[in-house]
């Protein structure tokens, strides 16, 4: 880990969390910065989705199923594709089925497999949410130009790749 030399004033993260002592390293500050940023983004997404009575994980599943098309996906494939991994994907899908947003059927080829597709109601819900979320996505990183956004994406890819390798 790279040691960080004490700065003359606290970093933005130190000020946000009220930390008076410097971080142990720049790497530590970067990791905590990612966690703090993730928390803020998820809280905003939760707030934006609240009027639609859908959670961020439910929204993620619906988007995955919309992308899968008419063939849908088995439950385990949905779990693998989720942004926020959850051990209770079956219960999550149960709630989506109960709301009429997802259709679940046992596979005729393999009775152990359960296939899920997005319903017409689920597609309509996503169509209603899309403008809000598209605006959020654009506004969120609006202070960064395209090159900076591409750099951020590449850096985050490298971090995840390293974590997946371990």
MOZIRA-V924799 format. One record per residue. PSI is psi as a letter, one per 30 degrees, with the letter a starting at -180 (none if undefined). Layout:
PSI, PSI
This chain:
k, k, k, k, k, k, l, f, l, l, l, e, e, e, e, e, g, h, k, f, k, l, l, f, l, e, e, e, e, e, e, e, e, e, e, e, e, e, e, e, e, e, e, e, e, e, e, e, f, e, f, f, h, k, l, e, e, e, e, e, e, e, e, e, e, e, f, f, a, f, f, a, l, l, e, e, e, e, e, f, f, k, e, j, k, k, f, h, e, e, e, e, e, e, e, e, e, e, f, g, f, k, k, k, k, k, k, f, e, j, f, f, k, k, k, k, l, k, l, e, e, e, e, e, e, e, e, e, e, e, e, e, e, e, e, e, e, e, e, e, g, f, f, k, l, e, e, e, e, e, e, e, e, e, e, e, e, e, e, e, e, e, e, f, f, none
